[in-house]
Amino acid sequence: MQSLTLFVPDEAAMTALGARLAHVTQGRGTVFLEGDLGAGKTTLSRGIVRGFGHTGAVKSPTFTLVEPYELGDVALYHFDLYRLADPEELEFMGIRDYFEGNALCLVEWPAKGEGVLPKPDLTITISAHEPGRRLELRAESSVGETWLGALAPG
């Protein structure tokens, strides 16, 4: 599968990249967000949510596990699985229902849901790279490859 490495210098650039991701996904698919605490997963998610026109707060759903957004004809679900003790907990909350149909699902800490979560279209791994962040975008499906093609510089 294809991959793309991007460097973002600051929070504004991360949010702008999120808005670009919103545009290329067209509000459909699954994106896994990986990286250490404070890497920028929620900042990128905020950019994606705002890219669909949301003007309110976008916080990480660390305690609720999922934050739903209805943005026009886009259903977006932002998951944060950091505090998940067992992937089976996802079954109890009806996780599969979120991934069916035409929704965009953003999943922070996807490794915590391994074995229960579906395969993503795109995995984004964020790491510190002074003065900003390094993002490794890896397509996991043909849809993800299309997204990478649209995001590639040039």
OpenMM code with the backbone's topology and positions (N, CA, C; nanometers):
from openmm import Vec3, app, unit

residues = "MET GLN SER LEU THR LEU PHE VAL PRO ASP GLU ALA ALA MET THR ALA LEU GLY ALA ARG LEU ALA HIS VAL THR GLN GLY ARG GLY THR VAL PHE LEU GLU GLY ASP LEU GLY ALA GLY LYS THR THR LEU SER ARG GLY ILE VAL ARG GLY PHE GLY HIS THR GLY ALA VAL LYS SER PRO THR PHE THR LEU VAL GLU PRO TYR GLU LEU GLY ASP VAL ALA LEU TYR HIS PHE ASP LEU TYR ARG LEU ALA ASP PRO GLU GLU LEU GLU PHE MET GLY ILE ARG ASP TYR PHE GLU GLY ASN ALA LEU CYS LEU VAL GLU TRP PRO ALA LYS GLY GLU GLY VAL LEU PRO LYS PRO ASP LEU THR ILE THR ILE SER ALA HIS GLU PRO GLY ARG ARG LEU GLU LEU ARG ALA GLU SER SER VAL GLY GLU THR TRP LEU GLY ALA LEU ALA PRO GLY".split()
positions = [
    Vec3(0.0836, -0.1184, 0.0000),
    Vec3(0.0000, 0.0000, 0.0000),
    Vec3(0.0884, 0.1252, 0.0000),
    Vec3(0.0323, 0.2311, -0.0484),
    Vec3(0.1052, 0.3567, -0.0597),
    Vec3(0.1187, 0.4265, 0.0753),
    Vec3(0.2215, 0.5120, 0.0841),
    Vec3(0.2362, 0.5958, 0.2024),
    Vec3(0.2862, 0.7328, 0.1590),
    Vec3(0.2695, 0.8279, 0.2484),
    Vec3(0.3083, 0.9657, 0.2231),
    Vec3(0.3565, 1.0234, 0.3552),
    Vec3(0.4688, 1.0935, 0.3529),
    Vec3(0.5201, 1.1588, 0.4726),
    Vec3(0.5046, 1.3093, 0.4563),
    Vec3(0.4443, 1.3716, 0.5572),
    Vec3(0.4256, 1.5162, 0.5569),
    Vec3(0.4850, 1.5741, 0.6842),
    Vec3(0.5322, 1.6972, 0.6752),
    Vec3(0.5824, 1.7690, 0.7918),
    Vec3(0.4955, 1.8922, 0.8119),
    Vec3(0.4468, 1.9111, 0.9341),
    Vec3(0.3690, 2.0304, 0.9643),
    Vec3(0.4434, 2.1092, 1.0723),
    Vec3(0.4607, 2.2406, 1.0514),
    Vec3(0.5428, 2.3193, 1.1426),
    Vec3(0.4741, 2.3604, 1.2726),
    Vec3(0.3388, 2.3656, 1.2728),
    Vec3(0.2722, 2.4175, 1.3922),
    Vec3(0.1253, 2.3742, 1.3960),
    Vec3(0.0570, 2.4178, 1.5016),
    Vec3(-0.0828, 2.3798, 1.5216),
    Vec3(-0.1723, 2.4292, 1.4078),
    Vec3(-0.1475, 2.5498, 1.3588),
    Vec3(-0.2286, 2.6039, 1.2495),
    Vec3(-0.2155, 2.5172, 1.1238),
    Vec3(-0.0946, 2.4717, 1.0958),
    Vec3(-0.0725, 2.3860, 0.9791),
    Vec3(-0.1387, 2.2494, 0.9980),
    Vec3(-0.1387, 2.1992, 1.1212),
    Vec3(-0.2038, 2.0707, 1.1504),
    Vec3(-0.3553, 2.0837, 1.1285),
    Vec3(-0.4127, 2.1938, 1.1753),
    Vec3(-0.5560, 2.2175, 1.1575),
    Vec3(-0.5888, 2.2329, 1.0091),
    Vec3(-0.5038, 2.3029, 0.9358),
    Vec3(-0.5246, 2.3205, 0.7913),
    Vec3(-0.5179, 2.1862, 0.7180),
    Vec3(-0.4249, 2.1004, 0.7589),
    Vec3(-0.4166, 1.9667, 0.6997),
    Vec3(-0.5454, 1.8891, 0.7285),
    Vec3(-0.5981, 1.9030, 0.8500),
    Vec3(-0.7246, 1.8393, 0.8836),
    Vec3(-0.8365, 1.8837, 0.7908),
    Vec3(-0.8412, 2.0128, 0.7602),
    Vec3(-0.9439, 2.0639, 0.6685),
    Vec3(-0.9264, 2.0029, 0.5296),
    Vec3(-0.8025, 1.9863, 0.4856),
    Vec3(-0.7769, 1.9209, 0.3566),
    Vec3(-0.8235, 1.7753, 0.3601),
    Vec3(-0.7974, 1.7084, 0.4717),
    Vec3(-0.8427, 1.5698, 0.4864),
    Vec3(-0.9953, 1.5613, 0.4800),
    Vec3(-1.0626, 1.6565, 0.5453),
    Vec3(-1.2087, 1.6592, 0.5398),
    Vec3(-1.2545, 1.6644, 0.3946),
    Vec3(-1.1904, 1.7514, 0.3180),
    Vec3(-1.2272, 1.7675, 0.1765),
    Vec3(-1.2046, 1.6384, 0.0969),
    Vec3(-1.0886, 1.5747, 0.1133),
    Vec3(-1.0593, 1.4565, 0.0323),
    Vec3(-1.1395, 1.3339, 0.0741),
    Vec3(-1.1760, 1.3234, 0.2018),
    Vec3(-1.2553, 1.2073, 0.2449),
    Vec3(-1.4015, 1.2210, 0.2056),
    Vec3(-1.4463, 1.3434, 0.1834),
    Vec3(-1.5861, 1.3716, 0.1519),
    Vec3(-1.6800, 1.3168, 0.2594),
    Vec3(-1.6272, 1.3037, 0.3810),
    Vec3(-1.7108, 1.2626, 0.4928),
    Vec3(-1.7445, 1.1155, 0.4985),
    Vec3(-1.6626, 1.0321, 0.4363),
    Vec3(-1.6878, 0.8884, 0.4348),
    Vec3(-1.5571, 0.8137, 0.4552),
    Vec3(-1.5583, 0.7084, 0.5390),
    Vec3(-1.4400, 0.6256, 0.5564),
    Vec3(-1.3934, 0.6172, 0.7003),
    Vec3(-1.2778, 0.5540, 0.7175),
    Vec3(-1.2224, 0.5322, 0.8513),
    Vec3(-1.0756, 0.5724, 0.8529),
    Vec3(-1.0409, 0.6559, 0.9517),
    Vec3(-0.9036, 0.7038, 0.9683),
    Vec3(-0.8573, 0.6701, 1.1087),
    Vec3(-0.7458, 0.5980, 1.1185),
    Vec3(-0.6830, 0.5690, 1.2470),
    Vec3(-0.5763, 0.6750, 1.2713),
    Vec3(-0.5713, 0.7265, 1.3950),
    Vec3(-0.4737, 0.8278, 1.4338),
    Vec3(-0.3869, 0.7722, 1.5455),
    Vec3(-0.2582, 0.7587, 1.5168),
    Vec3(-0.1641, 0.7022, 1.6120),
    Vec3(-0.0597, 0.8060, 1.6498),
    Vec3(-0.0059, 0.7929, 1.7702),
    Vec3(0.0993, 0.8826, 1.8169),
    Vec3(0.0936, 0.8936, 1.9680),
    Vec3(0.2014, 0.9426, 2.0246),
    Vec3(0.2104, 0.9583, 2.1695),
    Vec3(0.1117, 1.0631, 2.2199),
    Vec3(0.0930, 1.0665, 2.3512),
    Vec3(0.0132, 1.1725, 2.4123),
    Vec3(0.0710, 1.3074, 2.3716),
    Vec3(-0.0140, 1.3979, 2.3303),
    Vec3(0.0303, 1.5310, 2.2920),
    Vec3(0.0887, 1.5422, 2.1528),
    Vec3(0.0823, 1.4354, 2.0742),
    Vec3(0.1421, 1.4374, 1.9404),
    Vec3(0.0657, 1.5267, 1.8433),
    Vec3(-0.0664, 1.5394, 1.8637),
    Vec3(-0.1453, 1.6225, 1.7728),
    Vec3(-0.2649, 1.5522, 1.7116),
    Vec3(-0.2990, 1.4349, 1.7636),
    Vec3(-0.4118, 1.3589, 1.7089),
    Vec3(-0.5424, 1.4375, 1.7190),
    Vec3(-0.5669, 1.4967, 1.8344),
    Vec3(-0.6901, 1.5725, 1.8534),
    Vec3(-0.6873, 1.7023, 1.7730),
    Vec3(-0.5726, 1.7634, 1.7599),
    Vec3(-0.5613, 1.8851, 1.6777),
    Vec3(-0.5950, 1.8537, 1.5330),
    Vec3(-0.5438, 1.7427, 1.4820),
    Vec3(-0.5758, 1.7026, 1.3457),
    Vec3(-0.7255, 1.6719, 1.3332),
    Vec3(-0.7803, 1.6019, 1.4323),
    Vec3(-0.9237, 1.5718, 1.4328),
    Vec3(-1.0061, 1.7004, 1.4327),
    Vec3(-0.9642, 1.7976, 1.5127),
    Vec3(-1.0328, 1.9266, 1.5182),
    Vec3(-1.0361, 1.9911, 1.3797),
    Vec3(-0.9241, 1.9855, 1.3092),
    Vec3(-0.9184, 2.0412, 1.1738),
    Vec3(-1.0140, 1.9716, 1.0792),
    Vec3(-1.0250, 1.8389, 1.0932),
    Vec3(-1.1173, 1.7631, 1.0081),
    Vec3(-1.2611, 1.8026, 1.0389),
    Vec3(-1.2973, 1.8044, 1.1665),
    Vec3(-1.4344, 1.8391, 1.2058),
    Vec3(-1.4688, 1.9813, 1.1599),
    Vec3(-1.3773, 2.0732, 1.1813),
    Vec3(-1.4017, 2.2120, 1.1388),
    Vec3(-1.4037, 2.2241, 0.9867),
    Vec3(-1.3336, 2.1336, 0.9190),
    Vec3(-1.3352, 2.1330, 0.7731),
    Vec3(-1.4739, 2.1065, 0.7155),
    Vec3(-1.5613, 2.0513, 0.7966),
    Vec3(-1.7005, 2.0289, 0.7544),
    Vec3(-1.7928, 2.1396, 0.8041),
    Vec3(-1.7337, 2.2469, 0.8604),
    Vec3(-1.8125, 2.3623, 0.8994),
    Vec3(-1.8495, 2.3730, 1.0453),
    Vec3(-1.8043, 2.2793, 1.1288),
    Vec3(-1.8344, 2.2864, 1.2720),
    Vec3(-1.7600, 2.4044, 1.3333),
    Vec3(-1.8312, 2.4862, 1.4116),
    Vec3(-1.7688, 2.6039, 1.4715),
    Vec3(-1.7537, 2.5925, 1.6231),
    Vec3(-1.8144, 2.4927, 1.6840),
    Vec3(-1.8055, 2.4758, 1.8290),
    Vec3(-1.6766, 2.4086, 1.8708),
    Vec3(-1.6711, 2.3755, 1.9975),
    Vec3(-1.5534, 2.3088, 2.0538),
    Vec3(-1.5391, 2.1679, 1.9969),
    Vec3(-1.4162, 2.1262, 1.9805),
    Vec3(-1.3849, 1.9891, 1.9409),
    Vec3(-1.2848, 1.9383, 2.0432),
    Vec3(-1.3327, 1.8513, 2.1319),
    Vec3(-1.2455, 1.7990, 2.2356),
    Vec3(-1.2300, 1.6487, 2.2160),
    Vec3(-1.1252, 1.5964, 2.2738),
    Vec3(-1.1027, 1.4531, 2.2638),
    Vec3(-1.2015, 1.3807, 2.3558),
    Vec3(-1.2739, 1.2826, 2.3025),
    Vec3(-1.3726, 1.2098, 2.3845),
    Vec3(-1.3084, 1.1014, 2.4705),
    Vec3(-1.2111, 1.1410, 2.5508),
    Vec3(-1.1352, 1.0458, 2.6320),
    Vec3(-1.2237, 0.9678, 2.7280),
    Vec3(-1.3235, 1.0316, 2.7858),
    Vec3(-1.4067, 0.9640, 2.8862),
    Vec3(-1.5347, 0.9062, 2.8275),
    Vec3(-1.5854, 0.9651, 2.7193),
    Vec3(-1.7090, 0.9157, 2.6574),
    Vec3(-1.6818, 0.8144, 2.5466),
    Vec3(-1.5588, 0.8006, 2.5049),
    Vec3(-1.5120, 0.7136, 2.3956),
    Vec3(-1.5485, 0.7640, 2.2575),
    Vec3(-1.6663, 0.8256, 2.2405),
    Vec3(-1.7038, 0.8738, 2.1076),
    Vec3(-1.7780, 1.0058, 2.1184),
    Vec3(-1.7470, 1.0948, 2.0252),
    Vec3(-1.8168, 1.2228, 2.0130),
    Vec3(-1.8771, 1.2267, 1.8726),
    Vec3(-2.0109, 1.2273, 1.8633),
    Vec3(-2.0746, 1.2310, 1.7313),
    Vec3(-2.0946, 1.3751, 1.6826),
    Vec3(-2.0813, 1.3941, 1.5524),
    Vec3(-2.1073, 1.5232, 1.4891),
    Vec3(-2.1971, 1.4998, 1.3685),
    Vec3(-2.3056, 1.5732, 1.3612),
    Vec3(-2.3912, 1.5735, 1.2422),
    Vec3(-2.3637, 1.7062, 1.1732),
    Vec3(-2.2966, 1.7009, 1.0598),
    Vec3(-2.2514, 1.8213, 0.9909),
    Vec3(-2.3073, 1.8218, 0.8490),
    Vec3(-2.4280, 1.8758, 0.8347),
    Vec3(-2.4950, 1.8707, 0.7053),
    Vec3(-2.5264, 1.7266, 0.6724),
    Vec3(-2.4787, 1.6798, 0.5580),
    Vec3(-2.5041, 1.5402, 0.5199),
    Vec3(-2.3916, 1.4467, 0.5644),
    Vec3(-2.3026, 1.4971, 0.6505),
    Vec3(-2.1895, 1.4173, 0.7000),
    Vec3(-2.2139, 1.3759, 0.8448),
    Vec3(-2.2073, 1.2452, 0.8681),
    Vec3(-2.2072, 1.1922, 1.0043),
    Vec3(-2.0618, 1.1592, 1.0367),
    Vec3(-2.0073, 1.2245, 1.1390),
    Vec3(-1.8685, 1.2049, 1.1760),
    Vec3(-1.8640, 1.1578, 1.3211),
    Vec3(-1.7853, 1.0530, 1.3458),
    Vec3(-1.7691, 0.9989, 1.4804),
    Vec3(-1.6211, 1.0042, 1.5169),
    Vec3(-1.5925, 1.0741, 1.6256),
    Vec3(-1.4554, 1.0898, 1.6730),
    Vec3(-1.4383, 1.0026, 1.7976),
    Vec3(-1.3556, 0.9010, 1.7869),
    Vec3(-1.3312, 0.8070, 1.8957),
    Vec3(-1.1961, 0.8352, 1.9599),
    Vec3(-1.1892, 0.8185, 2.0908),
    Vec3(-1.0628, 0.8213, 2.1630),
    Vec3(-1.0644, 0.6996, 2.2548),
    Vec3(-0.9837, 0.6004, 2.2219),
    Vec3(-0.9856, 0.4739, 2.2948),
    Vec3(-0.8762, 0.4643, 2.4010),
    Vec3(-0.8141, 0.5761, 2.4354),
    Vec3(-0.7014, 0.5750, 2.5288),
    Vec3(-0.7346, 0.5050, 2.6600),
    Vec3(-0.8528, 0.5288, 2.7149),
    Vec3(-0.8888, 0.4736, 2.8452),
    Vec3(-0.9615, 0.3394, 2.8355),
    Vec3(-0.9717, 0.2847, 2.7173),
    Vec3(-1.0394, 0.1568, 2.6987),
    Vec3(-0.9586, 0.0451, 2.7657),
    Vec3(-1.0229, -0.0299, 2.8521),
    Vec3(-0.9528, -0.1369, 2.9237),
    Vec3(-0.9503, -0.2661, 2.8434),
    Vec3(-1.0564, -0.2930, 2.7684),
    Vec3(-1.0689, -0.4184, 2.6945),
    Vec3(-1.1448, -0.3908, 2.5648),
    Vec3(-1.0942, -0.4375, 2.4506),
    Vec3(-1.1633, -0.4140, 2.3246),
    Vec3(-1.3092, -0.4624, 2.3244),
    Vec3(-1.3404, -0.5610, 2.4072),
    Vec3(-1.4776, -0.6118, 2.4131),
    Vec3(-1.5768, -0.5036, 2.4564),
    Vec3(-1.5286, -0.4028, 2.5309),
    Vec3(-1.6154, -0.2921, 2.5710),
    Vec3(-1.6772, -0.2245, 2.4491),
    Vec3(-1.6045, -0.2259, 2.3382),
    Vec3(-1.6549, -0.1643, 2.2154),
    Vec3(-1.7783, -0.2367, 2.1636),
    Vec3(-1.7812, -0.3680, 2.1820),
    Vec3(-1.8983, -0.4451, 2.1389),
    Vec3(-2.0222, -0.4031, 2.2180),
    Vec3(-2.0039, -0.3761, 2.3474),
    Vec3(-2.1169, -0.3381, 2.4323),
    Vec3(-2.1748, -0.2025, 2.3933),
    Vec3(-2.0914, -0.1146, 2.3371),
    Vec3(-2.1419, 0.0160, 2.2958),
    Vec3(-2.1921, 0.0161, 2.1517),
    Vec3(-2.1954, -0.1015, 2.0887),
    Vec3(-2.2468, -0.1112, 1.9524),
    Vec3(-2.1543, -0.0488, 1.8491),
    Vec3(-2.0247, -0.0710, 1.8652),
    Vec3(-1.9236, -0.0071, 1.7800),
    Vec3(-1.9471, -0.0307, 1.6312),
    Vec3(-1.9924, -0.1479, 1.5946),
    Vec3(-2.0080, -0.1798, 1.4524),
    Vec3(-2.1092, -0.0885, 1.3839),
    Vec3(-2.2095, -0.0436, 1.4594),
    Vec3(-2.3107, 0.0446, 1.4017),
    Vec3(-2.2511, 0.1758, 1.3516),
    Vec3(-2.1462, 0.2238, 1.4190),
    Vec3(-2.0835, 0.3502, 1.3799),
    Vec3(-2.0121, 0.3385, 1.2451),
    Vec3(-1.9622, 0.2196, 1.2153),
    Vec3(-1.8813, 0.2005, 1.0953),
    Vec3(-1.9625, 0.1541, 0.9750),
    Vec3(-2.0899, 0.1303, 0.9951),
    Vec3(-2.1760, 0.0916, 0.8834),
    Vec3(-2.2337, 0.2175, 0.8203),
    Vec3(-2.2618, 0.2089, 0.6922),
    Vec3(-2.3228, 0.3239, 0.6275),
    Vec3(-2.2207, 0.4261, 0.5840),
    Vec3(-2.2680, 0.5469, 0.5682),
    Vec3(-2.1848, 0.6531, 0.5116),
    Vec3(-2.1406, 0.7521, 0.6176),
    Vec3(-2.0491, 0.7109, 0.7020),
    Vec3(-1.9967, 0.7981, 0.8073),
    Vec3(-1.8455, 0.8089, 0.7926),
    Vec3(-1.7904, 0.9139, 0.8528),
    Vec3(-1.6465, 0.9266, 0.8658),
    Vec3(-1.6130, 0.8987, 1.0112),
    Vec3(-1.5264, 0.8010, 1.0345),
    Vec3(-1.4876, 0.7632, 1.1704),
    Vec3(-1.3388, 0.7925, 1.1903),
    Vec3(-1.3101, 0.8761, 1.2898),
    Vec3(-1.1734, 0.9078, 1.3288),
    Vec3(-1.1459, 0.8350, 1.4594),
    Vec3(-1.0405, 0.7556, 1.4643),
    Vec3(-1.0136, 0.6740, 1.5821),
    Vec3(-0.8746, 0.7020, 1.6361),
    Vec3(-0.8694, 0.7680, 1.7543),
    Vec3(-0.7435, 0.7869, 1.8253),
    Vec3(-0.7170, 0.6628, 1.9101),
    Vec3(-0.5924, 0.6202, 1.9182),
    Vec3(-0.5484, 0.5024, 1.9935),
    Vec3(-0.6162, 0.3750, 1.9417),
    Vec3(-0.6132, 0.3501, 1.8113),
    Vec3(-0.6829, 0.2329, 1.7559),
    Vec3(-0.6301, 0.0989, 1.8053),
    Vec3(-0.5054, 0.0919, 1.8481),
    Vec3(-0.4501, -0.0354, 1.8965),
    Vec3(-0.5291, -0.0880, 2.0154),
    Vec3(-0.5920, 0.0012, 2.0912),
    Vec3(-0.6716, -0.0403, 2.2077),
    Vec3(-0.7973, -0.1167, 2.1660),
    Vec3(-0.8384, -0.1023, 2.0406),
    Vec3(-0.9578, -0.1711, 1.9916),
    Vec3(-0.9262, -0.2819, 1.8932),
    Vec3(-0.8002, -0.3230, 1.8916),
    Vec3(-0.7566, -0.4257, 1.7966),
    Vec3(-0.8414, -0.5518, 1.8097),
    Vec3(-0.8794, -0.6065, 1.6960),
    Vec3(-0.9599, -0.7274, 1.6940),
    Vec3(-1.1089, -0.6988, 1.6872),
    Vec3(-1.1486, -0.5761, 1.7188),
    Vec3(-1.2894, -0.5380, 1.7147),
    Vec3(-1.3132, -0.4316, 1.6074),
    Vec3(-1.2193, -0.3384, 1.5953),
    Vec3(-1.2334, -0.2318, 1.4961),
    Vec3(-1.2176, -0.2869, 1.3545),
    Vec3(-1.2882, -0.2273, 1.2593),
    Vec3(-1.2671, -0.2664, 1.1199),
    Vec3(-1.1338, -0.2121, 1.0685),
    Vec3(-1.0921, -0.2589, 0.9546),
    Vec3(-0.9697, -0.2108, 0.8919),
    Vec3(-0.9928, -0.0656, 0.8471),
    Vec3(-0.8933, 0.0216, 0.8694),
    Vec3(-0.9103, 0.1613, 0.8274),
    Vec3(-0.8833, 0.1797, 0.6782),
    Vec3(-0.9223, 0.2930, 0.6273),
    Vec3(-0.8832, 0.3326, 0.4923),
    Vec3(-0.7466, 0.3997, 0.4948),
    Vec3(-0.7192, 0.4686, 0.6076),
    Vec3(-0.5952, 0.5441, 0.6210),
    Vec3(-0.5497, 0.5388, 0.7661),
    Vec3(-0.4199, 0.5163, 0.7863),
    Vec3(-0.3606, 0.5252, 0.9198),
    Vec3(-0.2615, 0.6405, 0.9167),
    Vec3(-0.2761, 0.7318, 1.0139),
    Vec3(-0.1863, 0.8464, 1.0249),
    Vec3(-0.1101, 0.8342, 1.1563),
    Vec3(0.0216, 0.8252, 1.1461),
    Vec3(0.1070, 0.8189, 1.2644),
    Vec3(0.1776, 0.9528, 1.2782),
    Vec3(0.1568, 1.0158, 1.3937),
    Vec3(0.2111, 1.1495, 1.4185),
    Vec3(0.3244, 1.1387, 1.5204),
    Vec3(0.4359, 1.2029, 1.4892),
    Vec3(0.5484, 1.2038, 1.5830),
    Vec3(0.6094, 1.3431, 1.5879),
    Vec3(0.6754, 1.3721, 1.7000),
    Vec3(0.7421, 1.5009, 1.7159),
    Vec3(0.8560, 1.5116, 1.6159),
    Vec3(0.8682, 1.6264, 1.5572),
    Vec3(0.9774, 1.6558, 1.4632),
    Vec3(0.9991, 1.8060, 1.4711),
    Vec3(1.0887, 1.8463, 1.5585),
    Vec3(1.1064, 1.9902, 1.5858),
    Vec3(1.1383, 2.0662, 1.4583),
    Vec3(1.0681, 2.1771, 1.4366),
    Vec3(0.9818, 2.2463, 1.5312),
    Vec3(0.8351, 2.2039, 1.5247),
    Vec3(0.7998, 2.1036, 1.4495),
    Vec3(0.6592, 2.0669, 1.4344),
    Vec3(0.6342, 1.9190, 1.4517),
    Vec3(0.5656, 1.8611, 1.3547),
    Vec3(0.5294, 1.7197, 1.3604),
    Vec3(0.5560, 1.6533, 1.2252),
    Vec3(0.5872, 1.5268, 1.2326),
    Vec3(0.6037, 1.4421, 1.1142),
    Vec3(0.4824, 1.3513, 1.1102),
    Vec3(0.4151, 1.3446, 0.9962),
    Vec3(0.2989, 1.2584, 0.9797),
    Vec3(0.3279, 1.1557, 0.8719),
    Vec3(0.3132, 1.0311, 0.9087),
    Vec3(0.3255, 0.9209, 0.8135),
    Vec3(0.1837, 0.8748, 0.7829),
    Vec3(0.1388, 0.8965, 0.6602),
    Vec3(0.0053, 0.8570, 0.6164),
    Vec3(0.0187, 0.7292, 0.5349),
    Vec3(-0.0506, 0.6256, 0.5768),
    Vec3(-0.0403, 0.4953, 0.5118),
    Vec3(-0.1791, 0.4513, 0.4640),
    Vec3(-0.1939, 0.4342, 0.3355),
    Vec3(-0.3198, 0.3865, 0.2796),
    Vec3(-0.3384, 0.2400, 0.3171),
    Vec3(-0.4584, 0.2056, 0.3605),
    Vec3(-0.4903, 0.0679, 0.3982),
    Vec3(-0.5978, 0.0091, 0.3075),
    Vec3(-0.6433, 0.0886, 0.2087),
    Vec3(-0.7469, 0.0437, 0.1155),
    Vec3(-0.7325, 0.1243, -0.0130),
    Vec3(-0.8080, 0.0866, -0.1137),
    Vec3(-0.8053, 0.1633, -0.2381),
    Vec3(-0.8593, 0.3043, -0.2156),
    Vec3(-0.9546, 0.3188, -0.1256),
    Vec3(-1.0068, 0.4515, -0.0911),
    Vec3(-0.8945, 0.5354, -0.0310),
    Vec3(-0.8195, 0.4770, 0.0612),
    Vec3(-0.7067, 0.5466, 0.1225),
    Vec3(-0.6015, 0.5866, 0.0201),
    Vec3(-0.5791, 0.5022, -0.0791),
    Vec3(-0.4836, 0.5360, -0.1856),
    Vec3(-0.5316, 0.6574, -0.2641),
    Vec3(-0.6600, 0.6644, -0.2904),
    Vec3(-0.7172, 0.7802, -0.3600),
    Vec3(-0.6960, 0.9065, -0.2772),
    Vec3(-0.7192, 0.8948, -0.1460),
    Vec3(-0.6987, 1.0108, -0.0582),
    Vec3(-0.5536, 1.0568, -0.0619),
    Vec3(-0.4592, 0.9618, -0.0548),
    Vec3(-0.3175, 0.9977, -0.0573),
    Vec3(-0.2821, 1.0693, -0.1870),
    Vec3(-0.3374, 1.0213, -0.2978),
    Vec3(-0.3128, 1.0861, -0.4256),
    Vec3(-0.3586, 1.2311, -0.4256),
    Vec3(-0.4706, 1.2578, -0.3602),
    Vec3(-0.5242, 1.3924, -0.3530),
    Vec3(-0.4435, 1.4812, -0.2570),
    Vec3(-0.3811, 1.4208, -0.1572),
    Vec3(-0.3044, 1.4967, -0.0568),
    Vec3(-0.1590, 1.5192, -0.0956),
    Vec3(-0.1083, 1.4395, -0.1876),
    Vec3(0.0333, 1.4477, -0.2240),
    Vec3(0.0668, 1.5852, -0.2803),
    Vec3(0.1794, 1.6413, -0.2339),
    Vec3(0.2202, 1.7720, -0.2872),
    Vec3(0.2518, 1.7614, -0.4359),
    Vec3(0.2342, 1.8744, -0.5044),
    Vec3(0.2700, 1.8758, -0.6444),
    Vec3(0.1534, 1.8783, -0.7270),
] * unit.nanometer
topology = app.Topology()
chain = topology.addChain("A")
for resn in residues:
    res = topology.addResidue(resn, chain)
    for name in ("N", "CA", "C"):
        topology.addAtom(name, app.Element.getBySymbol(name[0]), res)
